[in-house]
């Protein structure tokens, strides 16, 4: 399994978890760090973990396209889940 596929799965899980948290406790979205930044923090944590594990070896780091696609996956799931649950959209 390539690091890109692991990252996409990780970001799908992060998006699902953030969406579930926002459905279970909508007031958490009013926290001073907005849910949008939770996704950014998850991307940074994955990238930092990949760097620390393989020390920048070839194929160990994500490409910018993979980072962007993973970020979009996380944000889309974060927005879609509460929207389908009928909550007002206040993510940014």
C-alpha positions in Angstrom: 0.0 0.0 0.0 1.4 3.4 -1.0 1.7 6.3 1.4 -0.9 8.2 -0.7 -3.5 5.5 -0.3 -2.8 5.4 3.5 -3.2 9.1 3.6 -6.5 9.1 1.7 -7.9 6.5 4.1 -6.6 8.5 7.1 -8.2 11.7 5.8 -11.5 9.9 5.2 -11.4 8.6 8.7 -10.6 12.1 10.0 -13.4 13.7 8.0 -15.9 11.0 9.3 -14.8 11.5 12.9 -15.0 15.3 12.7 -18.4 15.1 11.1 -19.6 12.7 13.8 -18.3 15.0 16.5 -20.1 17.9 15.0 -23.3 15.9 14.8 -23.0 14.6 18.4 -21.9 18.0 19.9 -22.7 20.9 17.6 -21.4 23.5 20.0 -17.9 22.1 19.6 -17.9 23.9 16.2 -17.9 27.2 18.0 -14.6 26.4 19.7 -11.8 29.0 19.0 -10.1 26.5 16.6 -12.7 25.9 13.9 -13.3 22.4 12.5 -11.7 23.4 9.2 -8.4 23.8 11.0 -8.8 20.4 12.7 -8.5 18.9 9.2 -5.4 21.0 8.5 -3.9 19.8 11.8 -4.6 16.2 10.8 -2.7 16.7 7.5 0.3 18.2 9.4 0.3 15.3 11.9 0.3 12.7 9.2 3.0 14.5 7.2 5.1 14.9 10.3 4.7 11.3 11.2 5.7 10.2 7.7 8.8 12.4 7.8 9.8 11.1 11.3 9.3 7.5 10.3 11.2 7.4 7.1 13.5 10.5 7.3 12.5 11.9 3.8 13.4 8.7 1.9 12.2 8.5 -1.7 8.5 7.6 -1.8 8.0 8.4 1.9 6.7 11.9 1.5 3.4 13.0 0.1 3.1 14.9 -3.1 1.3 18.3 -3.0 -1.5 16.8 -5.2 -2.0 14.0 -2.6 -2.0 16.5 0.2 -4.6 18.6 -1.5 -6.8 15.7 -2.5 -6.6 14.3 1.1 -7.5 17.7 2.5 -10.5 18.0 0.2 -11.6 14.5 1.2 -11.5 15.4 4.8 -13.3 18.7 4.4 -16.0 17.3 2.2 -16.8 14.5 4.7 -16.7 17.0 7.5 -19.3 19.2 5.7 -21.5 16.4 4.2 -22.1 14.4 7.4 -23.6 17.3 9.5 -25.5 18.6 6.5 -27.1 15.2 6.0 -27.9 15.1 9.7 -29.8 18.4 9.2 -27.5 20.7 11.1 -26.8 24.2 9.9 -23.5 24.7 8.1 -21.1 26.6 10.3 -17.7 25.1 9.6 -15.5 28.1 8.6 
